[in-house]
Amino acid sequence: MVLLTGSTLAAVSLPAVLVSGALTPAYAQVSDEFQQALAPYGEWRQDPRWGDVWVPDQRPRGWRPYSVGHWVYTDDWGWYWISDDDEADWGWVTYH
């Protein structure tokens, strides 16, 4: 699953376990492959709730994920996000 929080995003697994009436924090499980692929296009930050999150560089104020590109329907994958040129170098990692 891809987690989008404000202007941060990262591939995550959300293991929400109920312990004594409280939810445990969900931490991102980010592979080395993803970290290396995204490193040239932003920075990795440690978030106390989500773990490692990636923040893209050089996005305009007010930028949101899934705003620079378009959706297409494919027979194999259903709805699929195609990043425009401005995000093509890293969109394939973050939006799939």
C-alpha positions in Angstrom: 0.0 0.0 0.0 1.2 3.6 -0.6 0.7 6.0 2.3 0.2 9.6 1.5 0.3 12.1 4.4 0.4 15.8 3.3 3.4 16.1 1.1 5.1 13.0 2.4 4.7 9.5 1.1 6.2 6.1 1.4 5.4 2.5 0.7 4.1 1.0 3.9 2.5 -1.9 5.6 0.0 -0.9 8.3 -0.1 -3.5 11.1 -2.6 -2.0 13.5 -2.7 -4.1 16.6 -5.0 -3.3 19.5 -3.1 -3.5 22.8 -4.8 -2.4 26.1 -7.3 -0.3 24.2 -4.6 1.7 22.3 -3.4 1.3 18.7 0.3 0.7 18.2 2.1 3.0 15.8 2.2 1.8 12.2 5.8 1.9 10.8 6.8 1.9 7.2 8.6 -1.0 5.8 10.7 0.5 3.0 13.0 -1.7 1.0 16.5 -0.7 0.1 15.5 -0.7 -3.5 12.8 1.9 -2.9 15.1 4.0 -0.8 17.8 4.0 -3.5 15.4 4.7 -6.3 13.9 7.7 -4.5 17.0 9.2 -2.8 18.0 11.4 -5.8 14.6 13.0 -5.9 13.9 13.9 -2.3 14.9 13.1 1.2 14.0 10.4 3.7 12.8 11.5 7.1 12.0 9.6 10.3 8.5 10.2 11.5 7.6 9.0 15.1 4.2 7.5 13.9 5.0 6.2 10.4 8.7 5.4 10.4 10.7 6.3 7.3 8.8 8.7 5.0 10.0 10.2 1.7 9.5 13.9 0.9 10.0 14.9 -2.8 12.3 17.8 -3.7 11.3 20.9 -5.6 7.5 20.6 -5.4 5.5 23.8 -5.6 3.6 25.1 -2.6 0.3 23.4 -2.2 1.5 20.3 -4.2 -0.4 17.1 -3.6 0.3 13.5 -4.6 -1.6 12.3 -7.6 -2.0 15.8 -9.0 0.7 15.7 -11.8 -0.5 13.0 -14.2 -3.6 11.2 -15.1 -5.5 7.9 -14.6 -5.9 5.3 -17.3 -7.8 2.1 -17.3 -6.0 -1.1 -18.3 -7.4 -4.6 -18.7 -4.4 -6.1 -16.8 -4.2 -3.7 -13.8 -7.5 -1.8 -13.7 -7.0 2.0 -12.9 -3.4 3.0 -13.2 -1.7 6.3 -12.5 0.5 7.7 -15.2 2.9 10.4 -13.9 3.5 13.4 -16.2 7.1 14.2 -17.2 7.7 16.4 -14.1 7.3 13.4 -11.8 8.1 10.5 -14.2 11.6 9.9 -12.7 10.1 8.9 -9.3 6.4 8.6 -9.9 6.7 5.0 -11.0 8.0 4.2 -7.4 5.6 6.2 -5.3 2.3 5.8 -7.1 2.4 2.0 -7.6 
